[in-house]
Amino acid sequence: MNGGSWTGQFCICPNGFTGDRCQDVGSVVHCLNGGSWDGLKCQCTKFFYGPQCEEVVDSVAVTEPTVTASVGVIVTVTSQDYSDDLKNTSSEEFSKFNKTFTEQMAKIYAGIPEYEGVVIKSLSKGSIVVDYDVILKAPYTPEYENTLDNIVKNLETTIKNATENFVEDANKNCPELLCFNSTATRVQETATVSYNPEEVCRDGEEFAEYITVEQKNGQWYCVTPCSEGYRVSKNCSYYGKCQLQRSGPQCLCMSTDTHWYSGETCDWGIQKSLVYGLVGAGVAVLLLLLAILFVFSVRFRREAQRQRSKVNEMYKWGEEDGRGTPGTFHNIGFDHNEERENYIPLDSVYSNFQPSLSHINPENKIQIQRPQVVMTSL
């Protein structure tokens, strides 16, 4: 059921289903780091393991620490005539020519240790133009590209010398199995790598850009920055664990009963007791500030209430005495006299008063005695 398949003994269920017939709904398992669900478990790539392929293996041994490459070469054989049967790689004529050509090349390249053989790609007219690959196999080193460049130069020199020496004489006799046109030899400038341990290590891996090959104790290994004891290893100190992520290798820091650890390599630790103490002190200071603010708030509210009470009393006093709005001035005498019938306005009284200065002599001087200060003892 639910897309399961029968093996002859049991049902293989798709991810998310369980039971002897895949009839029950189960939890979906997410396979990480390029892993895939096979119906029973996560099938992890060679660098990861665990129920969800979440763990990184330390290293993977390289079973064949060599580089295999090929170099394209074109030569022209003059000691044999071309026929259409040579186009057919299954024909007897092609088989014979292939055997003769292979033996001849083995003698020519005998001085090149990396030589593994030749593969004829095509034969064409003129007399017989042979397009073939020279197969090379060199020990793997991080500088293998430079090694291959030197091998290609050596190979080019060797084949050109051979084609210049193996030529027909005036009677068209050939001193070797095959003779060549010395001016028609062409050699590819660079080797084409077909097998590289580094590429094999990276093949199909989600984190291929972080995988390389290193030697340890005479053995080559596929390693990542999370492998221990290699040149590319990332040091996460004692309190961290390396984990490969899409952004690169990261140190996941741990915490103990007494410390928290952080930093790029988890080498920076802080005591938990110190953090708790600082947090406690911060909380105490905060509570103290809140208490002070509360006291000031209460005092402010009381003062505001007192001022409101005074204002209310003034309003009430003014209303009871008929004074109107507090803050205005009233002359009680005028208020009282205005109610009398024989009230005489003050302006009419003051209109009959005329001040006179005719009896004042400005020449007279007034003597004012200086006040005396008497000191008394207590």
C-alpha positions in Angstrom: 0.0 0.0 0.0 0.9 3.7 -0.3 3.5 3.1 -3.0 5.4 0.3 -1.2 7.2 -2.5 -3.2 7.4 -6.2 -2.5 10.9 -7.8 -2.3 9.7 -11.4 -2.1 10.0 -11.4 1.6 8.8 -8.0 2.9 7.4 -4.7 1.8 9.7 -1.8 1.3 7.8 1.3 2.3 8.2 4.9 1.1 9.3 7.5 3.5 6.5 8.3 5.9 4.8 4.9 5.9 5.3 1.8 8.1 3.7 -1.6 8.7 4.0 -5.0 7.1 2.0 -3.7 4.1 3.0 0.0 4.4 -0.6 0.7 5.7 0.4 2.9 8.6 1.4 6.5 8.5 4.7 7.1 10.2 7.0 10.0 10.7 8.9 11.3 7.7 12.7 10.9 8.0 14.7 13.7 6.5 18.0 12.4 5.2 20.6 15.1 5.5 23.9 15.9 3.6 22.9 14.2 0.3 21.5 11.0 1.9 18.5 9.3 0.3 15.7 7.1 1.7 15.8 3.4 0.5 12.6 2.3 2.1 14.2 1.2 5.4 16.8 3.8 6.3 18.8 6.7 5.0 21.5 5.7 2.6 24.3 8.1 3.3 27.2 9.3 1.1 30.6 8.1 1.9 31.4 11.1 4.2 28.3 10.9 6.4 26.6 8.4 8.7 23.9 8.2 11.3 20.1 7.7 11.2 19.7 10.9 9.2 23.3 11.1 7.8 24.0 13.9 10.2 27.5 12.8 11.4 30.7 13.4 9.4 33.2 10.5 9.1 36.8 11.3 9.9 38.2 10.2 6.6 37.9 7.9 3.6 40.9 5.9 2.3 41.8 6.3 -1.3 42.1 2.8 -2.8 43.9 4.0 -6.0 46.1 7.1 -5.3 47.0 7.6 -8.9 46.0 10.0 -11.7 44.9 8.6 -15.0 45.1 10.9 -18.0 45.3 10.7 -21.8 47.1 12.7 -24.4 45.8 13.0 -28.0 48.4 12.2 -30.8 48.1 12.1 -34.6 50.7 10.3 -36.7 50.8 9.3 -40.4 51.9 5.7 -41.2 53.5 5.5 -44.6 54.6 1.9 -44.6 51.0 0.5 -45.2 48.2 1.4 -47.5 44.7 2.5 -46.3 41.6 0.3 -47.0 38.0 0.8 -46.1 38.1 -2.3 -43.9 40.1 -0.3 -41.4 37.0 1.7 -40.7 35.4 -1.3 -39.1 36.9 -1.9 -35.7 35.6 -5.5 -35.7 37.3 -6.4 -38.9 40.4 -8.7 -39.1 42.4 -6.0 -40.9 41.8 -3.4 -38.2 42.7 -6.0 -35.5 46.0 -6.7 -37.2 46.9 -3.1 -37.6 45.9 -2.3 -34.0 48.2 -5.1 -32.8 51.1 -3.9 -34.9 50.6 -0.2 -34.0 50.3 -1.1 -30.2 53.6 -3.0 -30.3 55.3 -0.2 -32.2 54.1 2.4 -29.7 55.2 0.3 -26.7 58.8 0.4 -28.0 58.7 4.1 -28.7 57.3 5.1 -25.3 59.3 2.5 -23.3 61.3 5.2 -21.6 58.3 6.9 -20.1 57.4 5.3 -16.8 53.8 6.7 -16.8 53.0 5.1 -20.2 50.0 2.6 -19.9 49.1 2.0 -23.6 47.4 3.5 -26.6 43.8 3.6 -27.8 43.1 4.1 -31.5 40.2 6.5 -32.0 40.1 6.6 -35.8 41.9 5.7 -39.0 41.7 7.7 -42.2 43.4 8.1 -45.6 46.7 9.6 -46.3 48.5 7.0 -46.2 47.0 5.9 -42.9 46.4 8.8 -40.5 46.1 7.4 -37.0 44.3 9.5 -34.3 45.0 7.9 -31.0 45.3 8.5 -27.2 48.3 7.8 -25.1 47.1 6.5 -21.7 49.2 7.7 -18.8 49.0 6.8 -15.1 51.0 8.9 -12.6 51.2 8.7 -8.8 48.8 11.2 -7.2 50.4 14.3 -5.5 48.9 17.7 -4.8 51.1 18.9 -7.7 49.9 16.3 -10.1 49.1 18.9 -12.8 52.7 20.0 -13.0 53.7 16.4 -13.2 51.4 15.8 -16.1 52.7 18.8 -17.9 56.3 17.5 -17.7 55.1 14.0 -18.9 53.4 15.6 -21.9 56.5 17.4 -22.9 58.6 14.3 -22.6 56.0 12.3 -24.6 56.0 14.9 -27.4 59.8 14.8 -27.7 59.8 11.0 -27.8 57.2 10.6 -30.5 58.6 13.3 -32.7 62.1 11.7 -32.5 60.7 8.3 -33.3 58.7 9.4 -36.3 61.9 11.2 -37.6 63.9 8.0 -37.2 61.4 5.5 -38.4 61.1 6.5 -42.1 61.2 4.5 -45.3 64.4 4.5 -47.3 64.6 5.1 -51.0 63.4 1.6 -51.7 60.4 2.1 -49.4 61.9 -0.4 -46.9 61.0 0.2 -43.2 63.5 -0.6 -40.5 60.7 -1.2 -38.0 57.2 -2.6 -38.0 55.8 0.8 -39.1 57.3 3.9 -40.6 56.0 7.5 -40.3 55.8 10.8 -42.0 58.1 12.9 -39.8 56.4 16.2 -40.6 52.8 15.1 -39.9 53.1 14.3 -36.2 50.8 16.4 -33.8 50.7 16.1 -30.0 48.0 17.6 -27.7 49.4 20.3 -25.5 47.8 19.2 -22.2 46.7 15.9 -20.8 43.0 15.2 -20.2 42.5 13.7 -16.7 40.1 10.9 -16.5 40.7 9.7 -13.0 41.7 11.9 -10.1 41.4 10.8 -6.5 40.4 14.3 -5.5 37.5 14.3 -8.0 36.5 10.8 -6.9 36.3 12.0 -3.3 34.1 14.9 -4.3 31.9 12.9 -6.7 28.2 13.2 -5.6 29.0 14.9 -2.4 26.9 17.9 -1.3 30.0 19.6 0.3 32.4 18.7 -2.5 34.1 22.1 -2.4 35.4 21.4 1.1 36.8 17.9 0.3 40.4 17.3 -0.5 43.0 14.5 -0.5 45.8 14.3 2.1 48.4 11.7 3.0 48.8 10.3 6.5 51.2 7.5 7.5 51.9 6.6 3.8 48.2 6.3 2.9 46.1 8.8 1.0 42.7 9.8 2.4 39.7 11.8 1.3 39.3 14.4 4.1 37.3 17.4 5.1 38.1 20.3 7.5 36.2 18.3 10.2 38.7 15.4 9.9 41.2 15.3 12.7 45.0 15.4 12.3 45.3 16.7 8.8 46.7 19.9 7.3 43.2 21.2 6.4 41.7 20.2 9.8 39.8 23.0 11.6 40.8 23.3 15.2 37.7 23.5 17.4 39.7 23.1 20.7 38.6 20.7 23.4 35.2 22.3 23.9 33.9 22.3 20.3 32.9 19.9 17.6 33.4 20.6 13.9 30.3 20.3 11.7 30.0 20.8 7.9 27.4 23.3 6.9 26.5 24.9 3.6 28.5 28.0 4.6 31.5 25.9 5.5 32.9 24.1 8.5 31.7 25.5 11.8 32.7 24.8 15.4 29.7 23.9 17.5 30.6 24.9 21.0 29.6 23.0 24.1 28.7 24.0 27.7 29.8 22.3 30.9 28.4 22.5 34.4 30.5 25.5 35.1 31.2 27.3 31.8 29.7 28.3 28.5 32.1 28.3 25.5 31.9 30.4 22.3 34.1 31.9 19.7 35.2 30.7 16.2 37.2 27.8 17.7 35.3 27.6 21.0 38.3 28.7 22.9 36.6 31.5 24.8 34.8 30.4 28.0 32.7 32.3 30.6 31.8 31.1 34.1 28.1 30.5 34.6 28.4 31.7 38.3 29.8 35.1 37.0 26.9 35.4 34.5 24.4 34.6 37.2 26.0 37.1 39.6 26.0 39.9 37.0 22.4 39.1 36.1 21.4 39.1 39.8 23.2 42.4 40.3 21.5 43.9 37.3 18.1 42.8 38.5 18.8 44.3 42.0 19.8 47.6 40.5 16.7 47.6 38.3 14.5 46.9 41.3 16.1 49.7 43.3 15.5 52.2 40.4 11.9 51.1 40.2 11.5 51.6 44.0 13.0 55.1 43.8 10.7 56.0 40.9 7.8 54.6 42.8 8.6 56.8 45.9 9.0 59.9 43.7 5.7 59.1 42.0 3.8 58.8 45.3 5.3 62.1 46.6 4.4 63.8 43.4 0.9 62.5 43.4 0.4 63.6 47.1 1.7 67.1 46.3 -0.6 67.4 43.3 -3.5 66.3 45.5 -2.6 68.9 48.1 -2.5 71.6 45.5 -5.9 70.6 44.1 -7.3 70.6 47.7 -6.2 74.2 48.2 -7.7 75.4 45.0 -10.9 73.7 45.8 -11.0 75.4 49.3 -10.4 78.8 47.7 -13.3 78.2 45.2 -15.5 77.1 48.1 -14.5 80.1 50.3 -15.2 82.5 47.4 -18.6 81.1 46.7 -19.7 81.2 50.4 -18.6 84.9 50.9 -19.9 86.0 47.5 -16.5 87.0 46.3 -16.7 85.4 42.9 -13.7 83.9 41.3 -10.6 83.4 43.6 -7.8 85.7 42.7 -9.9 88.9 42.1 -9.7 91.9 44.4 -12.6 93.5 46.2 -12.8 96.6 48.3 -15.1 95.7 51.2 -15.6 99.3 52.1 -16.9 100.2 48.7 -19.0 97.1 48.5 -20.6 98.0 51.9 -21.1 101.7 51.2 -22.7 101.1 47.8 -25.7 99.6 49.6 -26.3 102.8 51.7 -28.9 105.3 50.5 -26.8 108.4 51.5 -23.7 107.2 49.7 -21.6 110.1 48.3 -19.1 109.2 45.6 -15.5 109.9 46.5 -14.8 111.8 43.3 -17.2 114.5 44.4 -15.5 114.9 47.8 -12.1 115.0 46.4 -13.1 117.6 43.8 -13.4 120.3 46.6 -9.9 119.5 48.0 -7.3 121.9 46.5 -3.7 121.5 47.8 -1.7 124.7 48.3 2.0 125.3 48.7 2.0 129.0 49.3 2.8 128.8 53.0 5.9 126.6 52.5 9.3 128.4 52.7 11.7 126.4 50.6 14.6 128.1 52.5 13.9 126.5 55.8 16.0 123.5 56.7 14.7 120.5 58.7 17.0 119.0 61.2 16.6 115.3 61.7 18.4 113.7 64.6 20.5 110.7 63.8 19.0 107.6 65.5 21.1 106.2 68.3 21.9 102.5 68.6 21.9 101.1 72.1 23.8 97.8 72.7 22.2 95.6 75.3 23.6 92.4 76.6 21.5 89.2 76.8 
